[in-house]
């Protein structure tokens, strides 16, 4: 027993005598927060705009990084599943635009309402739905957020009215501007300007590309949509403006999509691969946040790599569920269109019901 204790004592003393540098690496301390300068917004009908500096906490930074990385990986997995013909129909991906959906959510409250057009997968996730529900909806399975019957352009969550399959269904924008201004509605109108309308550049499509001024009598902001901190601060500013009773405001988020308009669009017939690569290398929203956090001692490269690994596993697990979950049964095809409880006595809704005039 004495020999054993002596051996243990020698081992412990050997551990204690290891170089102190190894202990310092294991117990690294990070900063709790850091202050960053952000790009000044262009203003329309506003005396002042959002701040040009902002504080990012370590907690928020890690949360934003994980969320943006999740949206990125989810969209890349959707691309893969589409090419495998597991996802069918229309599919519009938002990789490259992650700072818009994550930054917007960081600047509003969960109780606020959000309405979007297609390219809505990222917003669906930031509004609280899981990757499993989103991918399962894309693959048309019962576990999807719309029970597998909505697909890419019809996703919904609490206080989120996502997707619209009709191109131009949001086209009554000027009428909406007018009504919102007349009634001083607390409404933020957002233009995600990713520089292309389908395959047409904004310079070829618009006589004026100052979309933040399109509200005319409504104040507007032009925001760097590739910087999550710019989007967050601009959204906070816009929300405070609306909540104060001043009426609506318009935000143009200047961003970029890496994929084509939809999965049927290769995305390189109207722009060059070099253009896409330049944006990736200089303005990628995930890269910008990562560099800020590492350079300001809010996180380490190794810590962020661990998040990357966890996100990849989450996406793979969700994809397995989305391919193994059963499709909705055929008898449910007509559910959730009209009320399922007969009678449904509305003229013209049922050709077998005969109505008599009471005049």
Secondary structure, DSSP 8 states (H G I E B T S, - for coil): -HHHHHHHHHHHHHHHTS-HHHHHHHT----SEEEEE----EEES-S--S-SEEEEEHHHHHHHHHHHHHHHHHHHHHHHHHHTTSS-S-----TT-HHHHHHHHHHS-TTS-EE--S--HHHHHHTT--HHHHHHHHTTBTTSTTTTSS-TT-EEETTEEE--SSTTTT-THHHHHHHHHHTT---EEEEEE-SEETTEEHHHH-S---GGGTTTTS-EEEEETT-HHHHHHHHHHHHHHIIIII--EEEEEE---SS-SSTT--S-SSS-HHHHHHHHHHH-HHHHHHHHHHHTTSS-HHHHHHHHHHHHHHHHHHHHHHHHS-B--GGGTTTTTS-SSS----TTT-TT-------
